[in-house]
Amino acid sequence: MNKKEYLKSKPECKVTFRLPKEIVAEAETVNLVGDFNNWDANSTPMKKLKSGEFTVTVTLQKDNEYQYRYFIDGKIWKNEENADKYLMNEFGSENSVVVV
């Protein structure tokens, strides 16, 4: 589930990405990977909370769409269950999309 906070002083939006415990199960690491970090699987690690959820906040430019996925334990790709929309990717699966 994503939470969006639009900044009044800049054309930016702080988006908090959160993966519930039920989805990540016993994961040790989760990285947020997408257009905004050039699909670098290591550049945006998510923080594991005591509740078992993973979260990270990134600042994105307004009036854009960004494709992304979650990379769990360096081997499993997951989409956001409540993404704004989905687009097919070059690997025959879908990417989540956040619209800001």
Residue frames as a rotation matrix with the C-alpha (Angstrom) as fourth column:
MET 1
0.587 0.809 0.000 0.00
0.809 -0.587 0.000 0.00
0.000 0.000 -1.000 0.00
ASN 2
-0.478 -0.765 0.432 1.37
0.777 -0.598 -0.198 3.41
0.409 0.241 0.880 -0.97
LYS 3
0.472 0.532 -0.703 0.89
0.753 -0.658 0.008 6.69
-0.458 -0.533 -0.711 0.85
LYS 4
-0.115 -0.459 0.881 1.41
0.849 -0.505 -0.152 9.92
0.515 0.731 0.448 -1.12
GLU 5
0.393 0.145 -0.908 2.29
0.673 -0.719 0.176 13.28
-0.627 -0.680 -0.380 0.42
TYR 6
0.381 -0.187 0.906 2.48
0.790 -0.443 -0.424 16.13
0.480 0.877 -0.021 -2.08
LEU 7
-0.363 -0.607 -0.707 4.86
0.842 -0.539 0.030 18.95
-0.399 -0.584 0.707 -1.22
LYS 8
0.724 0.676 -0.138 3.50
0.582 -0.706 -0.404 22.49
-0.370 0.212 -0.904 -1.48
SER 9
0.485 -0.607 -0.629 6.91
-0.296 -0.791 0.535 24.11
-0.823 -0.073 -0.563 -1.92
LYS 10
-0.622 -0.731 -0.282 8.18
-0.582 0.190 0.791 21.85
-0.524 0.656 -0.543 -4.76
PRO 11
0.248 0.708 -0.661 6.70
-0.956 0.290 -0.048 19.84
0.158 0.644 0.749 -7.64
GLU 12
-0.690 -0.564 -0.454 7.44
-0.424 0.823 -0.378 16.64
0.587 -0.068 -0.807 -5.75
CYS 13
0.549 0.825 0.137 5.61
-0.674 0.339 0.656 13.91
0.495 -0.453 0.742 -3.89
LYS 14
-0.616 -0.652 0.442 6.91
-0.787 0.503 -0.357 11.79
0.010 -0.568 -0.823 -1.03
VAL 15
0.390 0.714 -0.581 5.66
-0.674 0.651 0.348 8.27
0.627 0.256 0.736 -1.59
THR 16
-0.363 -0.422 0.831 5.86
-0.873 0.467 -0.143 5.75
-0.327 -0.777 -0.538 1.21
PHE 17
0.029 0.263 -0.964 5.87
-0.599 0.777 0.194 2.17
0.801 0.571 0.180 -0.02
ARG 18
-0.322 -0.056 0.945 4.81
-0.900 0.329 -0.287 -0.46
-0.295 -0.943 -0.156 2.52
LEU 19
-0.271 0.188 -0.944 4.68
-0.443 0.846 0.296 -4.23
0.855 0.498 -0.146 2.16
PRO 20
0.465 0.524 0.713 2.57
-0.870 0.122 0.477 -6.07
0.163 -0.843 0.513 4.76
LYS 21
-0.350 -0.627 0.697 3.98
-0.797 0.589 0.130 -9.02
-0.492 -0.510 -0.706 6.68
GLU 22
0.394 0.608 0.690 1.54
-0.158 0.784 -0.600 -11.39
-0.905 0.127 0.405 4.97
ILE 23
0.969 -0.031 -0.245 3.17
-0.246 -0.003 -0.969 -10.71
0.029 1.000 -0.010 1.61
VAL 24
0.236 -0.969 -0.070 6.82
-0.805 -0.155 -0.573 -10.78
0.544 0.191 -0.817 2.66
ALA 25
0.819 0.166 -0.549 6.41
0.086 0.911 0.404 -13.74
0.567 -0.378 0.732 5.03
GLU 26
0.777 -0.576 -0.254 9.85
0.432 0.193 0.881 -14.47
-0.459 -0.794 0.399 6.49
ALA 27
0.668 -0.518 0.534 11.85
0.447 -0.294 -0.845 -12.22
0.595 0.803 0.036 4.16
GLU 28
0.161 -0.729 -0.666 15.20
0.908 -0.155 0.390 -10.90
-0.388 -0.667 0.636 5.35
THR 29
-0.688 -0.424 -0.589 15.60
0.150 -0.877 0.455 -8.15
-0.710 0.225 0.668 2.75
VAL 30
0.365 0.737 0.568 13.31
0.858 -0.031 -0.512 -6.25
-0.360 0.675 -0.644 0.40
ASN 31
-0.724 -0.576 -0.380 14.42
0.326 -0.771 0.548 -3.64
-0.609 0.273 0.745 -2.14
LEU 32
0.518 0.818 -0.248 12.23
0.201 -0.399 -0.895 -1.21
-0.831 0.414 -0.371 -4.03
VAL 33
-0.613 -0.741 0.275 13.30
0.368 0.041 0.929 -1.30
-0.699 0.671 0.248 -7.69
GLY 34
0.447 0.847 0.289 11.95
0.691 -0.121 -0.712 0.85
-0.568 0.518 -0.640 -10.51
ASP 35
0.532 -0.133 0.837 12.27
0.690 -0.504 -0.519 3.65
0.491 0.853 -0.176 -13.04
PHE 36
0.923 -0.034 0.383 13.23
-0.196 -0.899 0.391 6.12
0.331 -0.436 -0.837 -10.31
ASN 37
0.459 -0.825 0.330 16.43
-0.553 0.026 0.833 4.23
-0.696 -0.564 -0.445 -9.44
ASN 38
0.002 -0.436 -0.900 17.29
-0.995 0.088 -0.045 2.87
0.099 0.895 -0.434 -12.91
TRP 39
0.798 0.447 -0.404 16.11
-0.411 0.894 0.175 -0.60
0.440 0.026 0.898 -11.86
ASP 40
-0.353 -0.936 -0.002 19.10
-0.497 0.189 -0.847 -0.96
0.793 -0.298 -0.532 -9.55
ALA 41
0.360 0.590 -0.723 18.19
0.166 0.722 0.671 -3.88
0.918 -0.362 0.162 -7.29
ASN 42
-0.057 -0.477 -0.877 20.39
0.943 0.264 -0.204 -2.60
0.329 -0.839 0.434 -4.45
SER 43
-0.707 -0.406 0.579 19.91
0.324 -0.914 -0.246 1.17
0.629 0.014 0.778 -4.40
THR 44
-0.314 0.658 0.684 16.63
-0.733 -0.626 0.266 1.44
0.603 -0.418 0.679 -2.43
PRO 45
-0.755 0.025 -0.655 16.54
0.327 0.881 -0.343 -1.05
0.568 -0.473 -0.673 0.47
MET 46
0.230 0.893 0.386 13.38
-0.260 -0.326 0.909 -1.13
0.938 -0.310 0.157 2.54
LYS 47
-0.676 -0.432 0.597 13.45
-0.648 -0.038 -0.761 -1.05
0.351 -0.901 -0.254 6.34
LYS 48
-0.289 0.551 -0.783 12.02
0.349 0.822 0.449 -4.02
0.891 -0.144 -0.430 8.21
LEU 49
-0.125 0.365 0.923 9.70
-0.756 -0.638 0.150 -2.90
0.643 -0.678 0.355 11.01
LYS 50
-0.813 -0.150 0.562 9.09
-0.544 0.542 -0.641 -4.77
-0.208 -0.827 -0.522 14.27
SER 51
0.141 0.974 0.180 5.66
-0.684 0.227 -0.693 -5.67
-0.716 -0.026 0.698 12.90
GLY 52
-0.145 -0.264 0.954 7.33
0.410 0.861 0.300 -7.63
-0.901 0.434 -0.017 10.08
GLU 53
0.864 0.452 0.221 6.35
0.409 -0.373 -0.833 -5.09
-0.294 0.810 -0.507 7.44
PHE 54
-0.330 -0.929 0.165 8.87
0.875 -0.236 0.423 -3.42
-0.355 0.284 0.891 5.14
THR 55
0.781 0.614 -0.116 8.76
0.543 -0.759 -0.360 0.30
-0.309 0.218 -0.926 4.30
VAL 56
-0.497 -0.867 -0.022 10.66
0.775 -0.455 0.439 3.02
-0.391 0.201 0.898 2.47
THR 57
0.632 0.641 -0.437 9.88
0.368 -0.744 -0.558 6.60
-0.682 0.192 -0.706 1.43
VAL 58
-0.463 -0.736 0.494 11.12
0.830 -0.166 0.532 8.08
-0.309 0.657 0.688 -1.84
THR 59
-0.010 0.388 -0.921 10.65
-0.064 -0.920 -0.387 11.54
-0.998 0.055 0.034 -3.33
LEU 60
-0.359 -0.002 0.933 9.28
0.857 0.396 0.330 11.52
-0.370 0.918 -0.140 -6.89
GLN 61
-0.975 0.019 -0.222 8.57
-0.110 -0.907 0.406 14.31
-0.194 0.421 0.886 -9.38
LYS 62
-0.191 0.982 -0.010 4.87
-0.075 -0.024 -0.997 15.21
-0.979 -0.189 0.078 -9.69
ASP 63
0.498 0.580 -0.645 2.84
-0.675 -0.208 -0.708 14.63
-0.545 0.788 0.288 -12.85
ASN 64
-0.367 -0.640 -0.675 4.66
-0.880 0.475 0.028 11.41
0.302 0.604 -0.737 -13.72
GLU 65
0.865 0.497 0.065 4.14
-0.496 0.833 0.244 7.67
0.067 -0.243 0.968 -13.65
TYR 66
-0.220 -0.969 0.110 6.79
-0.972 0.208 -0.111 5.30
0.085 -0.131 -0.988 -12.33
GLN 67
0.624 0.312 -0.716 7.02
-0.324 0.938 0.126 1.55
0.711 0.154 0.686 -12.87
TYR 68
-0.287 -0.717 0.636 8.37
-0.928 0.043 -0.371 -0.51
0.238 -0.696 -0.677 -9.99
ARG 69
0.525 0.375 -0.764 8.51
-0.077 0.915 0.396 -3.92
0.848 -0.149 0.509 -8.30
TYR 70
0.576 -0.353 0.738 9.69
-0.797 -0.039 0.603 -5.32
-0.184 -0.935 -0.303 -4.98
PHE 71
0.203 -0.614 -0.763 12.77
-0.371 0.673 -0.640 -7.60
0.906 0.413 -0.091 -4.96
ILE 72
0.742 0.252 0.622 12.62
-0.668 0.191 0.719 -9.97
0.063 -0.949 0.310 -2.00
ASP 73
0.580 -0.586 0.566 15.72
-0.171 0.592 0.787 -11.71
-0.796 -0.554 0.244 -0.62
GLY 74
-0.266 -0.791 -0.551 17.54
-0.698 -0.237 0.676 -11.14
-0.665 0.564 -0.489 -3.91
LYS 75
-0.961 -0.162 0.223 15.48
0.006 0.796 0.605 -13.73
-0.276 0.583 -0.764 -5.79
ILE 76
-0.322 0.923 0.212 11.71
0.921 0.357 -0.157 -13.08
-0.220 0.145 -0.965 -5.78
TRP 77
-0.970 0.099 0.220 9.97
-0.006 -0.923 0.385 -10.27
0.241 0.373 0.896 -7.68
LYS 78
-0.355 0.894 -0.275 6.61
0.884 0.225 -0.410 -9.06
-0.305 -0.388 -0.870 -6.31
ASN 79
-0.514 0.307 0.801 4.13
0.338 -0.786 0.518 -6.47
0.789 0.537 0.300 -7.48
GLU 80
-0.938 0.314 0.147 2.17
-0.308 -0.558 -0.770 -4.05
-0.160 -0.768 0.620 -5.36
GLU 81
-0.642 0.751 0.157 -1.30
0.744 0.659 -0.111 -5.50
-0.187 0.046 -0.981 -4.74
ASN 82
0.425 0.832 -0.356 -2.88
0.732 -0.547 -0.406 -2.02
-0.532 -0.088 -0.842 -4.71
ALA 83
-0.693 -0.721 -0.009 -0.86
0.548 -0.534 0.644 -0.26
-0.469 0.441 0.765 -7.41
ASP 84
-0.260 0.573 -0.777 -2.41
-0.423 -0.791 -0.441 2.63
-0.868 0.214 0.448 -9.30
LYS 85
0.771 0.459 -0.442 -2.15
-0.617 0.365 -0.697 0.46
-0.158 0.810 0.564 -12.43
TYR 86
0.195 -0.690 0.697 -0.04
0.072 0.719 0.691 -2.24
-0.978 -0.084 0.190 -14.08
LEU 87
0.551 -0.106 -0.828 1.94
-0.815 -0.281 -0.507 -2.35
-0.179 0.954 -0.241 -17.33
MET 88
0.956 -0.250 0.151 3.43
0.279 0.934 -0.224 -5.30
-0.085 0.256 0.963 -19.20
ASN 89
0.394 -0.894 -0.212 7.20
-0.600 -0.425 0.677 -5.49
-0.696 -0.139 -0.705 -19.12
GLU 90
0.156 -0.427 -0.891 9.74
-0.961 0.142 -0.237 -6.97
0.228 0.893 -0.388 -21.54
PHE 91
-0.842 -0.512 0.170 9.92
-0.539 0.798 -0.269 -10.20
0.002 -0.318 -0.948 -19.52
GLY 92
-0.549 0.700 -0.456 6.29
0.021 0.556 0.831 -11.16
0.835 0.447 -0.320 -20.10
SER 93
-0.252 0.493 -0.833 5.04
0.965 0.196 -0.176 -10.16
0.077 -0.848 -0.525 -16.64
GLU 94
0.557 0.547 0.625 3.65
0.482 -0.826 0.293 -6.93
0.676 0.138 -0.724 -15.23
ASN 95
-0.734 -0.670 -0.108 5.18
0.523 -0.458 -0.718 -4.02
0.432 -0.584 0.687 -13.36
SER 96
0.206 0.718 -0.665 3.33
0.928 -0.359 -0.100 -2.01
-0.311 -0.596 -0.740 -10.74
VAL 97
-0.377 -0.256 0.890 2.82
0.581 -0.814 0.012 1.68
0.722 0.521 0.455 -11.54
VAL 98
-0.078 0.329 -0.941 2.53
0.845 -0.478 -0.237 4.60
-0.528 -0.814 -0.241 -9.12
VAL 99
0.040 0.212 0.976 0.99
0.739 -0.664 0.114 7.80
0.672 0.718 -0.183 -10.49
VAL 100
-0.148 -0.137 -0.979 2.05
0.870 -0.488 -0.063 11.05
-0.470 -0.862 0.192 -8.77
